Structures are given as structure tokens and as C-alpha cells.
Amino acid sequence: MKDDDKSRRSVVLIGSSGGGTATLGHTRPGSLVEIIETEFAKIKGNVTLKEVIFVVLEDGQGMDSAKDDDQASLFHYVEGSQTVTKGILKKINRHVADLEESIANDIELGKVNGLISVSCKPALFHQTLEAAATCGIPLVGTGGTSLAIISSNYGVKVIGNSGGSVATTPLTKAISFSHA
């Protein structure tokens, strides 16, 4: 392993457009990824965004009122490559469950150094959160209810300027996430 590889830190983002009405870029996960990567580039220590699993309802409504048959999109980003899958929320969530298992495995193998959670549904990412708690992987994020559940039910260490405001801009989120 090269010295540069030893200092590399990999971060994974999990989440959704949020509980309330989706605002301020929450329905454009690609833009959020770009902003986070820009902020990571400013940090000494070679931090990279390894993977993103992000669910958005098609009509921009918030997840608090979501139903299984609502139209949704799954944004999946892996080390520079992205795909978008569309379908009903119930099927999208099943796909998320399959994808998040690989994140849990990467955490257990020491390939992930931190998590970002943006209004994730903790039960949907239970394997990832359990692995993070077991391996001591810290988490930063937004989504007051989900962060409380992640901390109290899963025992994941929540760090940094984590909070619950959907009114926070993507740039402010990215700065907070990257520096935590």
C-alpha cells in the first residue's frame, strides 16, 4: 500500500430527500454529490466519496407522507459512476436494501471511514448502521428524527454539526459534512 493510500479516507452517503417537503436541492442528488466532492477536495488527507444511495420522490413531496406506490427515483453513485433507477417506492426500497448490504460489508472490511446520512430511513439502512456502530465509524448528517434514531437505536457515533433542518442549503450541508 502506498503512503497516499494510507491517508485516503472513504465516505459513504445514505439517505433521501427528507421528511418535509423537498426543498433546496434535495431532489437533485447529483448536485449535492458535486458540492460535497468540491468540499472534500479542500481537505488535506485525500477524502473521497465512495458511494451514495439516495431516494427521491418524483413529485418532490416529503418522505413523511410517502406511500409504497408513490413514484420514486434511486440515485446510486459509486466512485464516479452514477445510475438512476425509477419505480414505485416499495420496489426502490427493496433495491436499496440490496445495495446497502455491500456498504455494510465494506465497513466491516475497513474500506469506509465515515458516513453521511441525509434524512435516511434508519430501518432501510440497518445493516450499514449496525456495521458502523460495531466498527466505530462516525456519522454526520441532517434529519432530526433519523439522526436521533441512528444514535439511540443503533449506537452510531453522531459527530460534527449534525442537525435536522431541511432549510439548510446543499453548500452549507457539504461544508458541515466534509469538515466533521
N, C-alpha and C positions, 0 to 999 in steps of 0.2 A: 504494500500500500504506500503510495507517495505521500509526502508531508502535506500536500494540498488536499488530498483525500481525507486525511485525518482531521483537518479543520472544517471540512464540509459538514453542514447541518441541513437535514432534510425535514421539511414541514409538510403536513397534510391538512387540507381544509375540508371540513364536512359541514353540511347544512342545507338551508332552504331560504326562500325569500322572506320568511318571517311570519310571525303570528298575526300582526295587524295588517292593514292594507300595505301592499308592497310599494315602497317609495324610495327615492334617492338611489337609483341604480340597482336595487335588489333584484330586479327582473333581468339584469344584464350581467350574468356571472363572468362572462369573458372580460368585460371591462374591469371588474373587481380583481380578477386574476392579474391583469396587466398592471394595475396600480400597485398591488401587493408585490409583484416581481420588481417593479421600479423601486419600491422602498427597501426590499431585500438587497438590491444591488448597492445601496448606500451603506450597508452594514459590513464592517470588517469581520471576516470569518466565513465568507462563502456560504451564505444561506440560500437554499433553493426551495421552491415549491414543487414537491414531488408529485402530489396527486390532489385532485379536487373532485368531490362528489357533491353536487348542488342541485336541489329540486326547486322548480319554479312553477307556479300555477299559470296556465296560459292567459287567463283574463286579468292577471295582476292582483287578484284578491289575496288576502292574507290566509295563512295556513290555519288560523284559529277557526275559521268557518269552512274549511275544506271537507269535501265528501269524497269517498272512494272513487266515484265515477266522474269527478272533475278532470278536465284535460290538463295535463302537466307535461313538463319537459325535464329531462335529466341531463345536466351538463356534467360531462366526465372529462377530466383533464389529467393526463399522465405525462409528466416530464416533457412538456412542449407540444404534445399532440392532444387534440380535443375532439370529442364527439358529442352530439346532441341527439337524444332519443326522446320521441314524443309518444304519448299514450295516456290512458286513464291513470289516475294517481295510484290506484291499487296495484297495477302492473309495474308502474315506475318504482314504487316502494319495494316490490319483490326483487326488482333488478338491483336496487340499492343494497339490499340485504346480501346479495351475491357478491357485489363489488367490495363491500366493506369488510368482508371476511379476509380479503387479501391485504387490506390495510392492517388488520389485527395481526396477521402473520408477519408483515413487515416490521411492526412494532416489536413483536417477540424476537425477531431476528436482529434487532438493533439497527434497522435501516431507517427509522423515523425518530427524530429528536424532539418534535413538538407538534401540537395540534392547534388548529384554529377552528372554532365552532361558531357558525353564524346561524343562530336560531335553529339548531338541529333538533330533530325529534330523537331524544336520547334512546328510546327503546329500539328505534330503527338502526342505531349505530352501537348496539350493546356490546358486540364483540370487540370493536375498536376501543370503546371506553373501558371495558374490563381489562384489556391488554394494557392500555395506558396507565390505569391505576396500578396494576401488578408490576409494570416495568418502571414506574415513576416518571412517566412522560408528562410534562406540563401542558396545560391548555390555556389559551387566551380566546376571548370571543365576545359576542354580543348575544342578546336574547335572555332577558332576565329569568324567565321561567326555566328555560332549558339549562342555563348555567347553574341555577340552584339545584336542579335535579342531578346534573352531572357531578357536582361537588358532593351533595348529600347522599345520593343513592349509589353512586359508583365509586366515590372516594378519589376522583381525579383531582390533582392539584391545579386549581384555577389561579392564574397569575396575571400580573400586569393590570392595565386599565380596562378590565372587562366590565361590561355593563349591558343594559337592556334597551337602549334607545334605537328605535328604527329611524329616528330623525337624524342620526349621525351620518355624515357623508361617507362615501366609499374611501376618499382620501384620508379622512380622519381615522377611519377604521384601519386602513392599511398601515398608517404610521403607528397607531397603537399596537396592532398585531406584531409588526416587524420588530419593534423595539422592546416588546415584552419577551 
